[in-house]
Amino acid sequence: LAPEQVNQLEASDIDLICEAFADVVDAKSSFTYRHSMGVTEAAVAIACQLNLSSDRVRLVHRAALLHDLGKLSVPNSILDKQGKLDAAEWQIVQQHPRLTREILSRIRRFDQLALIAGAHHEKLDGSGYPDHRMGSSLPLEARIIAVADVYGALTEDRPYRAGLPLDQVVEIMSKDIPTKLDADCYEALLRSL
């Protein structure tokens, strides 16, 4: 393009780009072939249950689609491992949210999206990763995606176990309310189910 020309993408074009990147990330492993879209559907349902504005729902939608972008750096030998991860492997996995944030923050208009997507493994009590952020330092949108991501991870097949039934997922997730996961987001997830 000529340097003097500035082309603005439409919101729907940005959404399509986010979906395309989510498809690339999910194609990395047969166990995550639909993970980003599943997390996105759950996160948007939560956001709608919480009556977020359409702009904030769109932000949740995009951040959820791109939340695992950093997993492209995680070797498949780790992602598809059937047994327990060793300390070195776990350390590699724990870097993917930071990498997601770093990649997305390179796009000028994605600063807020980068922060939210990069915080999807943070927990309210500071026990999450990669930055051990706590409570009020976590935007609501990040809390929404954290709940949706846990829900997705528990309901999907993994190399080491089959997806869990809903009653078992609810039992497991309820143990992390309100210390690790946001209670309002969790209740919104249950209502959306």
C-alpha positions as CSV (number, residue, x, y, z in Angstrom):
1,L,0.0,0.0,0.0
2,A,1.1,3.6,-0.6
3,P,2.5,5.1,2.6
4,E,-0.2,7.9,2.6
5,Q,-3.0,5.4,2.5
6,V,-4.5,4.3,5.8
7,N,-6.9,1.4,5.8
8,Q,-9.1,0.8,8.8
9,L,-10.3,-2.7,9.4
10,E,-14.0,-3.1,10.2
11,A,-14.8,-4.7,13.6
12,S,-16.1,-7.8,11.8
13,D,-12.8,-8.1,9.9
14,I,-10.9,-8.0,13.2
15,D,-13.2,-10.7,14.6
16,L,-12.4,-12.9,11.6
17,I,-8.7,-12.4,12.1
18,C,-9.0,-13.4,15.7
19,E,-11.0,-16.5,14.8
20,A,-8.4,-17.5,12.2
21,F,-5.6,-17.2,14.8
22,A,-7.7,-19.2,17.3
23,D,-8.1,-22.0,14.6
24,V,-4.3,-22.0,14.1
25,V,-3.6,-22.3,17.8
26,D,-6.3,-25.1,18.3
27,A,-4.9,-27.0,15.3
28,K,-1.6,-27.5,17.1
29,S,-3.0,-30.4,19.1
30,S,-5.8,-32.9,18.5
31,F,-6.8,-32.4,22.1
32,T,-7.5,-28.7,21.7
33,Y,-9.0,-28.7,18.2
34,R,-12.0,-26.6,19.4
35,H,-10.8,-25.2,22.7
36,S,-10.6,-21.5,21.8
37,M,-14.0,-21.5,20.3
38,G,-15.5,-23.4,23.3
39,V,-13.9,-21.0,25.8
40,T,-15.1,-18.1,23.7
41,E,-18.7,-19.4,23.6
42,A,-18.7,-19.9,27.4
43,A,-17.0,-16.5,28.0
44,V,-19.5,-14.6,25.8
45,A,-22.4,-16.4,27.6
46,I,-21.0,-15.3,31.0
47,A,-20.5,-11.7,29.8
48,C,-24.0,-11.6,28.5
49,Q,-25.4,-13.0,31.8
50,L,-23.5,-10.2,33.6
51,N,-25.1,-7.6,31.3
52,L,-21.8,-6.2,30.0
53,S,-22.0,-3.6,27.2
54,S,-21.7,-4.8,23.6
55,D,-18.2,-3.3,23.5
56,R,-17.1,-5.2,26.5
57,V,-18.7,-8.4,25.2
58,R,-16.7,-7.9,21.9
59,L,-13.5,-7.5,24.0
60,V,-14.3,-10.7,25.9
61,H,-15.0,-12.5,22.6
62,R,-11.7,-11.4,21.0
63,A,-9.6,-12.0,24.1
64,A,-11.1,-15.5,24.6
65,L,-10.3,-16.4,21.0
66,L,-6.7,-15.3,21.4
67,H,-6.1,-16.4,25.0
68,D,-3.9,-19.4,24.1
69,L,-1.9,-17.7,21.3
70,G,1.3,-18.2,23.4
71,K,0.7,-22.0,23.3
72,L,2.2,-22.0,19.8
73,S,5.6,-21.9,21.5
74,V,4.8,-25.0,23.7
75,P,6.1,-28.2,22.1
76,N,3.5,-30.8,21.2
77,S,5.5,-33.4,23.2
78,I,4.3,-31.4,26.3
79,L,0.8,-30.5,25.1
80,D,0.0,-34.1,24.1
81,K,1.9,-35.8,27.0
82,Q,-0.3,-38.5,28.6
83,G,1.4,-38.5,32.0
84,K,2.1,-35.8,34.5
85,L,4.3,-32.9,33.4
86,D,7.7,-32.6,35.1
87,A,8.9,-29.3,36.6
88,A,10.7,-28.1,33.5
89,E,7.7,-28.9,31.2
90,W,5.3,-27.2,33.6
91,Q,7.5,-24.1,33.6
92,I,7.3,-24.0,29.8
93,V,3.5,-24.3,29.9
94,Q,3.2,-21.5,32.5
95,Q,4.9,-19.1,30.1
96,H,2.2,-19.2,27.5
97,P,-0.1,-16.5,29.0
98,R,2.9,-14.1,29.2
99,L,3.7,-14.9,25.5
100,T,0.1,-14.3,24.6
101,R,0.3,-10.9,26.3
102,E,3.6,-10.0,24.6
103,I,2.4,-11.0,21.1
104,L,-0.9,-9.1,21.4
105,S,0.6,-6.0,23.0
106,R,2.6,-5.4,19.8
107,I,-0.6,-4.4,18.1
108,R,-1.3,-0.8,19.0
109,R,-5.0,-1.1,19.6
110,F,-4.8,-4.4,21.5
111,D,-3.2,-3.2,24.8
112,Q,-6.3,-4.0,26.8
113,L,-7.0,-7.2,24.9
114,A,-3.4,-8.3,25.6
115,L,-3.8,-7.7,29.3
116,I,-7.0,-9.6,29.5
117,A,-6.0,-12.6,27.3
118,G,-2.6,-12.8,29.1
119,A,-4.3,-13.1,32.5
120,H,-6.5,-16.1,31.9
121,H,-4.6,-18.3,34.3
122,E,-4.4,-15.8,37.1
123,K,-6.4,-16.6,40.3
124,L,-8.1,-14.2,42.7
125,D,-5.8,-15.4,45.6
126,G,-2.6,-14.8,43.6
127,S,-1.9,-18.6,43.1
128,G,-2.3,-18.3,39.3
129,Y,0.4,-17.6,36.7
130,P,2.4,-16.1,35.1
131,D,2.3,-13.0,37.3
132,H,0.5,-14.1,40.4
133,R,-1.9,-11.1,40.2
134,M,-4.6,-10.9,42.8
135,G,-8.3,-9.9,43.2
136,S,-9.0,-6.4,42.1
137,S,-6.0,-6.2,39.9
138,L,-7.7,-8.6,37.5
139,P,-10.2,-7.0,35.2
140,L,-13.7,-8.5,35.1
141,E,-13.1,-9.6,31.5
142,A,-10.0,-11.6,32.6
143,R,-12.0,-13.2,35.4
144,I,-14.7,-14.2,32.9
145,I,-12.2,-15.9,30.6
146,A,-10.5,-17.6,33.6
147,V,-13.8,-19.3,34.5
148,A,-14.6,-20.1,30.9
149,D,-11.1,-21.6,30.4
150,V,-11.4,-23.9,33.5
151,Y,-14.8,-25.0,32.3
152,G,-13.5,-25.8,28.9
153,A,-10.4,-27.6,30.2
154,L,-12.6,-29.8,32.4
155,T,-15.2,-30.7,29.8
156,E,-12.8,-31.4,27.0
157,D,-10.8,-34.6,26.4
158,R,-7.2,-34.3,27.4
159,P,-4.3,-36.8,26.7
160,Y,-4.5,-38.0,30.3
161,R,-8.3,-38.2,30.7
162,A,-11.7,-37.9,29.0
163,G,-13.8,-34.8,29.3
164,L,-15.8,-34.8,32.6
165,P,-19.6,-34.8,32.9
166,L,-21.2,-31.5,33.9
167,D,-22.0,-32.5,37.5
168,Q,-18.4,-33.4,38.1
169,V,-17.2,-30.1,36.5
170,V,-19.6,-28.1,38.8
171,E,-18.3,-30.0,41.8
172,I,-14.7,-29.4,41.0
173,M,-15.1,-25.7,40.0
174,S,-17.2,-24.9,43.1
175,K,-14.2,-25.7,45.3
176,D,-12.4,-22.7,43.8
177,I,-15.2,-20.2,44.5
178,P,-14.6,-17.5,45.7
179,T,-10.9,-18.0,46.5
180,K,-9.5,-18.7,43.0
181,L,-12.4,-18.0,40.6
182,D,-14.8,-15.1,40.6
183,A,-18.2,-16.1,42.2
184,D,-20.3,-13.9,40.0
185,C,-18.7,-15.2,36.8
186,Y,-19.1,-18.8,38.0
187,E,-22.8,-18.2,38.8
188,A,-23.2,-16.6,35.4
189,L,-21.7,-19.6,33.7
190,L,-24.1,-21.9,35.6
191,R,-27.1,-19.8,34.5
192,S,-25.9,-19.9,30.9
193,L,-25.7,-23.7,31.0
